[in-house]
Amino acid sequence: MAACISSLGHDHQYSSNKLDEIFNLPRYKRYFDFSSYEINDPFENNVHSNNKRLKLDHDADHQYNSFKKLLDFSSNKLTCLKMVTGSLYLPKDNPKNPLGEDAHFIHELYQTIGIADGVGGWAQKGIDAGMYARELMKNSLITIDNELKGHVNPKRVLQEAYKKTNSEGSSTACIITLNSQKNTIDAVNVGDSGFFLIRKGKIIYKSLIQQRRFGCPYQLGNCNADNPSVAQEMKLNVEKDDILMVGTDGMFDNIYESEIEKIVRRAIHEKLKAEELASQIGNVALYNSFDRFADTPYARTSQGRHKGGKIDDITVIVAYIK
């Protein structure tokens, strides 16, 4: 993330919390993975939906009602399309901040993914903006799980998560959900994280970058920064075999669209899994980021102010539409 901090308020003393313990997962795998969930009906044996497991509380009535709502939702979901996802996270090599400043989640049950990138400029004030990004994504997950009423509304999720996020700092954010009944993706985006929609190896849509000037993106935060009202909302039709590629600016700044298309076409030919494609894209972006003479989107957009790649946290999420 660029170092610019947008509309800072008063300084605050930094105080740590336990969020980093929650997110203290192995390198390259720092996301919430709901792939092991299954639904267990406390009243009927061997009833499953999409092989998902959900722990219900001890109140029998509440268990049954919650379970029925989830079953009703799951039975209507994914009737046509679904997302098969994989991701890669490459934090910058910084012993003082090994978790980096990016955060993301993948919620397979609700077919929703989210990504956030903490603004690195806060480090000058002794604040780890990665904590804000991680808390924002954690609260997005909590909001999604609390809905259980139908398809996810990304804008509402972001609004609720923003209200509940209290860490100092600020971050960009992008949340995308698949509406399998309408064969669309609904997305909300703030700042310079974003996504590509790829069809038959060609990028057919790229989310717009929101920034006030070069290196100063729109950003959510508690110190007179932006709020979700500035978010761009998108609804796009999707088809079987489309590919959704979501990333932070560490990806967008270090790899051209033509390079991505070339890698994607090869991945389609070789039938790579989503996580394998994410790994290839992320590692090319990483290689370019260390090349001081590379022709990169970051160098070109800077209009001569910078040369080569930009060393940054890199997050890539790939979703195959099946």
Steps between C-alpha positions, in 0.01 A plus 500: 500500500623849422613706795245778468265543797180673399349767729673413826346612825663533841784271594419202718733284705524156345379214718511138380216253528455130435389527140843399377477183708175416323665551164831339595474232232785349299663712230310506167186358666376790709130495425183360646422176319147368536563193289486267802156610614211256495143533619396262776128478571456428874169327423575298186808293431687504173347826374758711322511795267806550282705306756508803731511472877360771726508483879167607653445618856340302783151642473298238310245739350766740388702210361208376294398843371857594409555166335179521297583852381844388392365191326234704321765746385749232400242299308426802281860612463743391234220365281688614189850629569751491782845637572795266548768710666866508588732770629857604564630757746862621485567753777805721475807371679477710816598333831324776693174435316504138375124496433527789257216746439270299270209285616240290323234236549327230299149395611410197290152448646386851415717516186658826612860622503652813645833677493651798683833681491614707796656837419871478569541870580368435850831332589651849528269552797579164657172343385468168319225561246491128434309466825224723363485297179484170690231624737296635208509160326424316825194720557392446140497127565301545820245713316462242226449218750241702690284562193385150398209662313592456138763634268774717645482875440868611479426867566302418815772262615764769457288758681444273800863388513616861483280595796648224713866552411679695773871452426705801405609532142318477169475269201352442159231232468328288239220247563350283226219245514353263243124512450451157348127550448560798270842391371658828608773618730424791732802699612593803706842664486680783680847605389759328281437136580263344249436224251502377140225299334657272241316310226672258261839635600412867443440765765150633431467719810734674742371679810579870513772635727382761749778741592541870568842508340777256417575285804209634706197270463161533664518318833273400784600602852399658829712817491309722260569262214241382248192297584307242293283769340785562251508136393448406138232232452501262204274225366633289214362205309718190520511179300627150558882485469546871571790580733489763773839631611510722808811673631657779699712766335805280555364293212359779282815715525741226397341305217338619178163378381662345193726292727200388703310397188799298375532318833125439517487351148784265589324409827181417309695283256680320784182477711663656803310525826395841631773506765760406239398789275502738799851380585626559146355851482627591847851375439535685169385818676753429778782451249415824323477689829871440565610597149626858519490536122179317414231673298213472747156661532630675813797656317289604203221652712753698705594693185873474560501543878577132558682230308454126507263306720352587838584283799171444680279237659342294222163328529335310214167319516384296201141376467400265220133533411371144459 
